[in-house]
Amino acid sequence: MAEQASYLNDKDVKDFTKDIQQFNLGPLWEAIPEVMNKNPEPHAQAYLWSGELMEKKLMEAAEIFTPERGGERRAIYFQNPGLTYRKPWGQVSTTQTLYAAVQLLLPGEEAPSHRHSQSALRFITEGEGAYTIVQGERIFMEEGDFLITPKNLWHGHGHLGEKPMIWMDALDIPTIYSIGGTFFEPYEDGLQQPNVPDNFSEKRYRGGMVRPVGDDKFDVAPLANYKWDRTTAAIEGLMEFDPDPNHGFAIEYINPSTGKSANPTMGTRMQYLPDGFHTNALRHTHSTIYHAFKGSGYTVINGVRFDWKAGDYFVVPNWAWYEHKTFEDSYLFSVNDIPIMDRFELEKVENYEINHGHQKITSEFKSVFR
Ligand code: 1HN
């Protein structure tokens, strides 16, 4: 933040500021240092939530909420501790632009269909046998699958399997809320019934890099489920060559019809970091929410070491220096707001040039839950 000018304490300035406020007018001389930062200074903080905490709280929630009683979805979201000025529970924000949560569906349960102007995605962390039904297509989900629910499409969930099913949701809720673009509508008849064969888009787009002849007019990504075995096959191809020094062996999920990000407002990646891999630090305008899907390691964010293991979730805010180091072969799934930053032509990236790209560790993050 810029320094406060001394004239702000002069009596005539203070009196005038107070005077105009009664007319709902604002003093720019006070506001400028607050809002005009040299670099991005997000209110969102770097933070980590352990997998054990999330699993424990979801199981407790299962005792209290059915999907119907729990506002249609039994989901607990990651509330960034820096984004709490909307009381009592905060801005429903994990970063300034993105929301992420974990959701639990038990065998036999149904989460009714609805549609909204937010884009959604899911990453499946545990279980099998549940499906999401998007615009009449039942899409069965397994661990490691990445699914999209494009905005304004009817979607609900059902579970035909035997064990609890847990996944990560991410939506652009804070962005759509702040620009005044929220629309939401419940489906009139509970869970929508299928109107095409199961896993229709996944079968028709099996390659992921080709499209069926005739499907050339898609704005909405036509592939609903990016299967784990296709993701690992793509990463194995990269592993024959040198890794990216900042990202290791990493792929982006794209809309096969346009080559753009699978969701129009959220970028999504899977990255493989072999045992002992240490990425070079960088910072960028966009923010990122990570899920450690497999392995263990730590991420240094602005000098603070965040240790993680499979199941954990953590946030790298805008413009924070960060680097990853692994203790074993690891996979990190991540969601970012690059498409939003790109839309505003604000995306900017810098490499950490000193000390061979590695920050000095100044402290360690301590979880309130251990
Ligand atoms: C939603 O539709 C889902 O479909 C999950 O599972 C989380 C959070 C806010 C608004 C809609 C889902 C959501 C959501």
Residues whose N, C-alpha, C, O or C-beta is under 5 A from the ligand:
A	BS01	1HN	R73 A75 D169
